[in-house]
Amino acid sequence: MTDSERLARPSPVATDPGWELAPSPALVVELDGALRAVNRSAQLLLPAARVGADLRDTGPAWLAEAHRDGTPSVGWVGERSFEAHPVRHEDHSTTWWLVEDTEARLAREALRVERSRAEFLSEASTALLGSLNLHRCMEVAASLAAEHLADAALVIAPGQRRRYPVTYCARGAEPEHSLLEFDPDDLPGLGEALQGFPPVPSRWIDPASAPEWLVPQGFGEIGAIVVTPLPGHGVPAGALVLLRRGGRPVFSEDEEIFARLFAARSGAAMSAAHVFAQQASITETLMRELLPPALEQVSGVEFAGGYRPSQDSEHVGGDFYDVHPGPDGETLAVLGDVCGKGLEAAVLTGKIRNTLQALLPMAGDHRRMLDLLNGALVNSHDTRFVTLVLASAVRDRAGVRLRLTCAGHLPPLVVRANGQVEEAETAGTLIGVLPQINTTTAEVTLGPGETCLLYTDGITEARGGPLGNELYGEERLRRALTECGGMPAEAVVERVQMLASQWVGNNAHDDMAVLAITAPRGQHLTAVGGHGRGRYTA
């Protein structure tokens, strides 16, 4: 219907049965706001509405404003929502029809709230899972809860001996960490929440009974408290406490349910961060035992080592070396290569290193040590094997005397002071394959500035070069070592590692380990006080 048609309509009168008995409230209002007629439904809705009264005094303010502007409007009358539609008449009066839309409006509002909450939970999950640091997760959880769920929030992690890590955040403020000592049973439901039990309803918690440690400084009177658990992966991740100031509405049941949904996501993130922290701590502890040691000068003999795992993202692998000073001045150096790569090979590496540590009293007899190690591996459930080279070094007036014994490993290379490279005459069978092993031991004397290099096949079998698939090979290694005569042990190791890395480039490669044993030239190593890398006088 057009505006001209509406203006042409006569004004209804109270005697019109259809108008009077219409199910929707209707009011005829003069231009100046005076009520000309009110049907029965309108009288029930607006008891003060009477003919001759002013709409501004008898009806809702939003309807009076709509009449003044002459435009449709929407508003509430009590707990009911209405759409007001005007029909203008030729005598300048207006009939206002009030069509109830309470259910539709509530449904739209509920949909809006659910969409907003779903969006918030999605964003919260992203923010919470953005860090595997437990303190950071607690900060994010407390900040989000204070901003969207309450006036302030406390995230409490599991503690020991009544000492609990707590992160507190008020709306608009930065989160704060503290370690508080308290009895969780002082706050109803907190002890249960920290154990993972379902929350108690907020209405059961008397805000006046809140312990002092719960009330932040300057927060004021607490009007309502919510305590809910933070579920973790198998074990509770802590508890979430929401605080609302006095004078504000208490938490509704719907808000408590939403708080539990948020707590579930926060707990999962905190639990993941806690597990990660535990694993990182365990890994760090194990790594300290599996990583090659920092080598030093021992009893007048220089030792230097270098290691590069097959994967740059890993820290350990199947290659290893160790240096064990002996009580009689003879030092045992060990370099080995376990079959395989990565963590599994590193685990066996750790076992072998520990076994050799236990066999140190027999270091004077290489064959005996290797026999016992071979028996331990053959009788174990592990099917991996290892190649080894043992080097016993002792300093005397002539230089450094070495006893070298290989077990399935590449023979050591001796670099003379003039750059000549010799291969030590030692050989032997693999360790951990056959019940009996065979080995031969070579004796070598190093003069001042001469080096014995122990290395794994990751060096010689490194593929790369100009064509990208050529082995580095023993011949290239020998040529490189001819330039290392008279160099300190650390410099020899750095030279070999640099050349091998340049040859490999970005190609895949095996673990690489190098160990250099050098007879020092005079006193040049003590010029730095004997405390640099690989430079310590025992």
C-alpha distance (Angstrom), angle and dihedral (degrees) to the residues before:
residue distance angle dihedral
M1 . . .
T2 3.82 . .
D3 3.81 125.7 .
S4 3.80 91.5 -108.7
E5 3.80 90.3 53.9
R6 3.80 90.7 49.4
L7 3.81 91.8 50.0
A8 3.80 89.7 50.8
R9 3.78 92.9 57.1
P10 3.80 115.8 101.9
S11 3.75 118.2 -120.3
P12 3.85 113.0 -97.3
V13 3.80 120.0 -117.9
A14 3.77 129.7 -144.8
T15 3.81 90.6 -109.2
D16 3.81 92.1 65.8
P17 3.86 102.2 106.0
G18 3.81 94.6 -157.6
W19 3.76 92.9 51.3
E20 3.78 94.9 41.3
L21 3.81 95.4 49.3
A22 3.82 97.1 40.0
P23 3.85 111.9 134.4
S24 3.81 91.8 -132.5
P25 3.81 119.9 73.1
A26 3.81 112.9 -107.4
L27 3.80 132.7 -176.9
V28 3.80 129.5 -171.7
V29 3.78 107.6 -145.3
E30 3.80 128.0 -171.5
L31 3.77 120.9 -131.0
D32 3.81 90.0 -100.1
G33 3.82 92.3 51.5
A34 3.79 99.5 -99.5
L35 3.78 115.9 141.4
R36 3.81 112.7 -118.0
A37 3.82 97.2 175.7
V38 3.82 138.7 1.8
N39 3.81 122.4 -167.9
R40 3.77 124.1 -139.6
S41 3.83 95.6 -98.0
A42 3.80 90.6 51.9
Q43 3.80 91.3 49.8
L44 3.80 89.7 53.9
L45 3.80 91.4 48.0
L46 3.82 95.9 41.9
P47 3.83 108.4 28.9
A48 3.83 92.0 -179.3
A49 3.81 93.2 56.1
R50 3.83 108.4 108.6
V51 3.78 133.0 161.3
G52 3.80 108.6 -88.2
A53 3.81 94.2 21.9
D54 3.79 121.3 118.8
L55 3.81 116.6 -104.4
R56 3.79 89.7 -137.9
D57 3.82 90.0 61.5
T58 3.79 99.8 39.9
G59 3.79 106.2 32.7
P60 3.79 136.7 53.0
A61 3.78 116.4 -73.8
W62 3.77 93.6 -120.4
L63 3.83 90.7 58.4
A64 3.82 92.9 49.2
E65 3.81 88.9 50.9
A66 3.79 91.1 48.9
H67 3.83 90.0 51.8
R68 3.78 91.4 51.0
D69 3.83 90.8 51.2
G70 3.81 93.9 38.2
T71 3.81 92.5 -134.5
P72 3.82 133.0 122.5
S73 3.79 115.7 -98.7
V74 3.79 144.4 -180.0
G75 3.78 127.6 -136.3
W76 3.76 149.9 136.8
V77 3.78 130.8 -89.0
G78 3.75 105.0 -169.0
E79 3.80 105.8 -49.1
R80 3.82 93.8 -23.7
S81 3.78 125.5 92.4
F82 3.82 123.0 -144.1
E83 3.76 138.8 -173.9
A84 3.83 110.7 -140.8
H85 3.83 115.3 -147.8
P86 3.85 119.9 -173.5
V87 3.79 126.1 -143.8
R88 3.83 110.9 -169.5
H89 3.80 122.3 -151.5
E90 3.79 135.5 -151.9
D91 3.81 91.2 -108.0
H92 3.84 88.5 59.3
S93 3.79 93.5 -108.1
T94 3.82 121.1 127.3
T95 3.76 131.5 -143.3
W96 3.81 111.2 -146.8
W97 3.79 114.6 -155.5
L98 3.81 114.1 -161.5
V99 3.81 111.8 -153.4
E100 3.80 114.0 -170.2
D101 3.82 115.9 -128.3
T102 3.80 99.8 164.6
E103 3.79 96.7 128.1
A104 3.79 94.1 44.4
R105 3.78 91.9 46.4
L106 3.80 92.6 47.9
A107 3.78 89.6 47.7
R108 3.80 91.1 50.9
E109 3.79 90.9 47.7
A110 3.79 91.8 47.9
L111 3.80 89.6 49.8
R112 3.80 90.5 49.4
V113 3.80 91.6 49.8
E114 3.79 92.6 47.8
R115 3.78 91.7 48.8
S116 3.80 90.4 48.4
R117 3.79 91.4 48.8
A118 3.77 93.3 46.7
E119 3.79 89.7 50.8
F120 3.80 90.6 48.2
L121 3.81 93.1 49.3
S122 3.79 90.3 49.1
E123 3.79 92.4 50.2
A124 3.80 90.4 43.6
S125 3.81 91.5 52.7
T126 3.80 90.7 51.0
A127 3.81 92.0 48.6
L128 3.80 93.8 45.1
L129 3.79 94.2 48.2
G130 3.80 91.9 45.9
S131 3.79 91.0 88.6
L132 3.78 135.8 38.8
N133 3.79 91.3 -159.4
L134 3.83 110.1 110.4
H135 3.82 95.2 -147.7
R136 3.79 90.5 49.9
C137 3.82 91.6 49.9
M138 3.81 90.1 51.1
E139 3.81 90.5 49.8
V140 3.80 92.6 50.9
A141 3.81 92.8 46.4
A142 3.81 93.0 49.2
S143 3.82 93.2 45.9
L144 3.80 94.6 48.7
A145 3.80 92.7 45.7
A146 3.81 92.8 49.6
E147 3.79 92.0 47.4
H148 3.80 99.7 45.5
L149 3.81 109.4 17.6
A150 3.81 109.9 32.3
D151 3.80 146.7 -9.3
A152 3.82 91.8 -93.6
A153 3.79 137.3 2.0
L154 3.79 137.1 -159.0
V155 3.80 122.2 -157.6
I156 3.79 110.2 -160.6
A157 3.80 121.0 -167.0
P158 3.81 123.9 -157.6
G159 3.80 111.7 -80.8
Q160 3.77 142.4 -169.7
R161 3.79 129.0 -119.8
R162 3.79 91.7 0.6
R163 3.80 92.7 -56.0
Y164 3.79 111.5 123.4
P165 3.82 132.6 -176.3
V166 3.81 106.0 -124.9
T167 3.80 130.2 -172.9
Y168 3.80 114.3 -163.4
C169 3.80 127.2 -169.5
A170 3.80 132.3 174.4
R171 3.78 121.0 -158.6
G172 3.79 110.0 -81.0
A173 3.82 94.0 9.9
E174 3.80 134.8 99.9
P175 3.82 118.3 -98.1
E176 3.80 118.2 -104.1
H177 3.82 128.8 -151.7
S178 3.77 125.0 -146.1
L179 3.79 141.1 158.0
L180 3.81 107.7 -128.3
E181 3.77 129.7 -170.3
F182 3.81 112.8 -145.9
D183 3.77 145.2 127.5
P184 3.81 107.4 -102.1
D185 3.80 90.2 -151.2
D186 3.80 88.3 68.6
L187 3.81 86.5 81.3
P188 3.82 114.6 53.4
G189 3.79 110.9 -113.6
L190 3.82 97.1 9.1
G191 3.81 95.9 99.9
E192 3.80 89.8 49.8
A193 3.81 92.7 45.2
L194 3.81 92.1 53.1
Q195 3.81 87.5 54.5
G196 3.80 91.6 50.5
F197 3.81 99.0 -106.2
P198 3.85 120.0 145.2
P199 3.82 116.1 -84.6
V200 3.79 125.0 -98.9
P201 3.84 115.8 -121.8
S202 3.78 114.6 -91.2
R203 3.81 91.5 -123.4
W204 3.81 89.0 64.1
I205 3.81 92.1 61.9
D206 3.79 116.2 83.3
P207 3.85 107.2 -144.2
A208 3.80 89.7 -153.2
S209 3.81 89.9 63.8
A210 3.84 93.8 58.0
P211 3.85 110.7 130.5
E212 3.80 118.0 -117.2
W213 3.80 95.0 -110.1
L214 3.81 89.9 59.9
V215 3.82 95.8 56.8
P216 3.82 111.6 78.9
Q217 3.77 117.8 -136.7
G218 3.80 110.9 -90.2
F219 3.80 93.8 9.4
G220 3.79 94.9 117.8
E221 3.78 127.4 -153.4
I222 3.80 117.4 -5.8
G223 3.77 113.8 -130.4
A224 3.82 101.4 -179.4
I225 3.82 139.4 3.0
V226 3.79 131.8 -156.9
V227 3.83 120.4 -166.6
T228 3.79 117.5 -172.8
P229 3.83 133.0 163.0
L230 3.79 123.7 -110.7
P231 3.82 103.3 -133.6
G232 3.80 114.9 -143.5
H233 3.78 136.7 -172.8
G234 3.79 100.3 -67.3
V235 3.81 94.5 -34.8
P236 3.83 130.7 57.1
A237 3.80 114.7 -90.1
G238 3.81 94.5 -156.5
A239 3.79 137.2 -88.2
L240 3.81 137.7 -67.0
V241 3.82 119.9 -142.2
L242 3.82 119.5 -167.3
L243 3.81 121.5 -163.1
R244 3.80 127.8 -162.3
R245 3.78 122.2 -170.3
G246 3.78 122.2 -115.8
G247 3.79 115.3 -92.7
R248 3.80 93.1 40.1
P249 3.81 124.3 99.8
V250 3.80 115.1 -84.1
F251 3.78 119.3 -111.5
S252 3.78 112.1 -78.0
E253 3.78 122.5 -138.1
D254 3.79 88.8 -108.8
E255 3.81 91.1 53.9
E256 3.80 91.0 49.9
I257 3.81 90.7 52.5
F258 3.80 90.1 50.1
A259 3.82 90.0 48.9
R260 3.81 88.7 55.7
L261 3.81 90.6 52.1
F262 3.79 89.6 52.5
A263 3.82 90.8 45.2
A264 3.81 90.6 54.0
R265 3.81 90.8 57.6
S266 3.79 93.2 43.2
G267 3.79 91.7 49.1
A268 3.80 92.3 50.2
A269 3.81 91.1 51.7
M270 3.81 93.2 46.2
S271 3.79 91.5 47.2
A272 3.81 91.1 50.7
A273 3.82 90.0 49.3
H274 3.81 90.8 48.8
V275 3.81 92.3 49.9
F276 3.79 90.3 47.6
A277 3.80 91.1 50.7
Q278 3.80 90.8 50.3
Q279 3.80 92.4 48.3
A280 3.81 91.4 46.4
S281 3.80 90.6 51.5
I282 3.80 92.1 48.1
T283 3.79 91.4 46.0
E284 3.79 92.3 49.1
T285 3.81 90.7 50.5
L286 3.80 92.5 49.1
M287 3.79 92.4 43.8
R288 3.76 91.0 57.4
E289 3.80 87.9 60.2
L290 3.80 96.0 41.7
L291 3.79 100.9 43.5
P292 3.82 117.2 93.1
P293 3.80 111.9 -98.9
A294 3.78 126.9 -110.3
L295 3.80 105.1 -103.1
E296 3.78 127.9 -137.8
Q297 3.76 141.4 -175.7
V298 3.79 106.4 -83.1
S299 3.79 126.0 -168.4
G300 3.78 92.5 -18.0
V301 3.84 95.2 -48.7
E302 3.81 122.5 112.7
F303 3.81 118.1 -132.2
A304 3.80 125.9 -176.7
G305 3.78 130.4 167.0
G306 3.78 140.1 -173.7
Y307 3.79 131.9 -166.5
R308 3.81 134.6 -174.5
P309 3.84 119.6 179.1
S310 3.79 121.1 -137.5
Q311 3.81 90.8 -111.3
D312 3.78 116.8 48.6
S313 3.83 88.6 -149.3
E314 3.81 90.1 61.0
H315 3.79 128.2 71.7
V316 3.79 101.4 -159.3
G317 3.77 138.3 40.5
G318 3.79 143.5 147.6
D319 3.81 100.3 -57.8
F320 3.79 120.6 83.8
Y321 3.76 145.9 160.4
D322 3.81 136.1 -166.4
V323 3.79 138.5 -177.7
H324 3.83 119.7 -150.3
P325 3.81 119.0 -172.3
G326 3.81 113.1 -143.2
P327 3.81 129.2 -141.9
D328 3.80 92.2 -120.2
G329 3.81 95.2 54.8
E330 3.81 94.0 -97.7
T331 3.82 113.4 120.9
L332 3.80 123.0 -153.9
A333 3.81 117.3 -144.2
V334 3.81 120.2 -169.7
L335 3.81 129.6 -168.2
G336 3.80 121.4 178.3
D337 3.77 145.3 168.3
V338 3.82 120.0 -147.9
C339 3.79 117.9 -155.0
G340 3.82 108.7 -101.0
K341 3.79 137.3 21.0
G342 3.77 141.3 -100.0
L343 3.77 130.1 20.3
E344 3.83 97.4 -24.6
A345 3.78 91.0 56.1
A346 3.81 89.8 44.0
V347 3.82 90.6 56.1
L348 3.79 91.3 57.0
T349 3.78 88.7 43.4
G350 3.80 88.7 58.6
K351 3.81 91.6 50.3
I352 3.81 92.2 49.9
R353 3.80 92.7 48.0
N354 3.81 90.6 50.3
T355 3.80 91.3 48.0
L356 3.79 91.7 50.6
Q357 3.80 89.0 48.5
A358 3.79 89.0 56.0
L359 3.81 90.6 48.4
L360 3.81 94.8 53.4
P361 3.82 92.9 107.9
M362 3.83 85.2 68.4
A363 3.82 94.6 48.7
G364 3.78 89.6 116.9
D365 3.83 89.4 67.3
H366 3.81 110.6 53.2
R367 3.78 94.1 -178.6
R368 3.83 92.1 53.6
M369 3.80 92.3 49.7
L370 3.80 92.6 49.9
D371 3.82 92.5 45.9
L372 3.80 91.6 54.6
L373 3.81 93.0 44.7
N374 3.80 90.5 48.8
G375 3.82 91.0 50.9
A376 3.80 91.3 50.8
L377 3.82 92.6 51.7
V378 3.81 96.3 42.2
N379 3.81 90.8 52.2
S380 3.82 93.8 46.9
H381 3.81 126.0 89.4
D382 3.79 91.5 -116.8
T383 3.82 114.1 105.3
R384 3.78 94.8 -162.9
F385 3.79 122.5 105.9
V386 3.78 134.4 -155.7
T387 3.79 137.7 -145.7
L388 3.79 117.3 -144.7
V389 3.76 144.0 -176.4
L390 3.81 121.3 -162.4
A391 3.79 121.3 -159.5
S392 3.80 122.7 -173.6
A393 3.80 112.1 -165.7
V394 3.79 130.3 -170.3
R395 3.80 129.0 172.5
D396 3.83 120.5 -130.0
R397 3.78 137.5 155.5
A398 3.81 92.1 -79.6
G399 3.81 93.7 54.2
V400 3.79 127.3 -98.1
R401 3.80 120.3 -18.0
L402 3.81 115.3 -151.7
R403 3.78 133.6 -166.3
L404 3.82 109.1 -161.9
T405 3.81 125.5 -168.5
C406 3.82 124.2 177.7
A407 3.79 125.2 -161.2
G408 3.81 107.7 -167.6
H409 3.80 89.0 -37.9
L410 3.79 134.5 122.0
P411 3.83 110.6 -88.8
P412 3.82 114.9 -105.7
L413 3.80 118.7 -105.1
V414 3.80 120.4 -129.9
V415 3.82 117.0 -148.3
R416 3.80 112.2 -157.9
A417 3.80 122.8 -150.3
N418 3.85 90.6 -104.4
G419 3.83 91.4 54.3
Q420 3.80 96.7 -101.3
V421 3.83 112.2 144.9
E422 3.82 121.2 -147.4
E423 3.79 131.3 -177.7
A424 3.80 116.2 -129.7
E425 3.81 111.9 -120.4
T426 3.80 99.1 -124.3
A427 3.78 131.6 118.1
G428 3.80 140.8 161.0
T429 3.80 147.2 158.5
L430 3.79 128.8 -82.5
I431 3.80 120.2 -82.2
G432 3.80 117.2 -120.4
V433 3.82 100.3 21.7
L434 3.83 110.6 79.3
P435 3.82 128.7 34.4
Q436 3.81 90.2 -123.7
I437 3.79 128.8 40.5
N438 3.80 133.6 -162.0
T439 3.79 123.8 -148.1
T440 3.78 140.0 168.5
T441 3.79 124.4 -153.5
A442 3.79 124.5 -144.2
E443 3.79 126.0 -157.8
V444 3.79 118.5 -145.2
T445 3.81 132.6 175.9
L446 3.79 119.9 -149.5
G447 3.75 118.8 -153.2
P448 3.81 122.7 -153.1
G449 3.81 110.5 -56.6
E450 3.81 93.8 11.9
T451 3.81 122.0 126.7
C452 3.79 138.3 -157.1
L453 3.81 110.9 -152.2
L454 3.80 121.8 -155.2
Y455 3.82 114.1 -170.0
T456 3.80 141.9 164.1
D457 3.80 126.5 -121.5
G458 3.80 89.6 -104.5
I459 3.82 84.9 84.4
T460 3.81 100.1 49.7
E461 3.83 95.0 35.4
A462 3.80 94.6 49.7
R463 3.82 108.3 128.2
G464 3.77 121.9 -144.4
G465 3.77 136.0 77.6
P466 3.81 126.8 130.5
L467 3.81 93.2 -36.9
G468 3.80 93.4 41.4
N469 3.82 96.7 -130.5
E470 3.79 105.7 62.3
L471 3.81 122.3 116.0
Y472 3.79 116.3 -115.4
G473 3.78 87.3 -137.2
E474 3.78 135.6 -169.8
E475 3.79 93.4 -85.9
R476 3.82 93.1 60.9
L477 3.79 89.4 46.4
R478 3.80 90.6 53.2
R479 3.82 91.9 49.4
A480 3.79 90.1 50.1
L481 3.79 90.9 50.9
T482 3.79 92.8 53.2
E483 3.81 86.0 72.1
C484 3.81 92.0 53.0
G485 3.77 100.2 69.4
G486 3.79 111.0 132.6
M487 3.81 93.3 9.7
P488 3.84 122.0 131.4
A489 3.81 117.1 -102.9
E490 3.79 93.6 -107.2
A491 3.80 92.0 52.6
V492 3.81 91.3 50.9
V493 3.80 91.4 52.1
E494 3.80 92.5 47.5
R495 3.81 90.7 48.8
V496 3.81 94.0 51.6
Q497 3.79 93.4 44.2
M498 3.79 93.0 48.4
L499 3.82 93.8 50.7
A500 3.82 92.8 46.6
S501 3.82 92.0 48.5
Q502 3.81 92.0 48.4
W503 3.80 89.9 49.4
V504 3.81 94.0 50.1
G505 3.80 96.4 43.2
N506 3.79 109.1 170.0
N507 3.80 94.7 -21.7
A508 3.78 123.8 118.1
H509 3.77 114.3 -95.1
D510 3.80 142.8 174.6
D511 3.79 125.7 -106.4
M512 3.80 111.9 -69.3
A513 3.81 124.9 -151.9
V514 3.80 130.0 172.3
L515 3.81 129.7 -178.0
A516 3.81 122.3 -174.6
I517 3.82 124.9 -163.8
T518 3.81 112.9 -167.2
A519 3.78 136.1 -179.3
P520 3.83 104.1 -134.4
R521 3.79 119.9 -120.2
G522 3.79 107.1 -124.5
Q523 3.81 115.3 -59.0
H524 3.82 99.9 -40.2
L525 3.79 91.9 118.2
T526 3.78 94.7 58.1
A527 3.81 92.5 59.8
V528 3.81 90.0 91.8
G529 3.76 94.0 47.8
G530 3.78 95.1 -95.6
H531 3.80 94.7 -88.5
G532 3.81 105.6 102.7
R533 3.78 124.6 107.2
G534 3.79 106.9 -56.0
R535 3.79 90.5 -1.5
Y536 3.73 114.4 107.1
T537 3.77 128.2 124.4
A538 3.79 111.7 -142.1
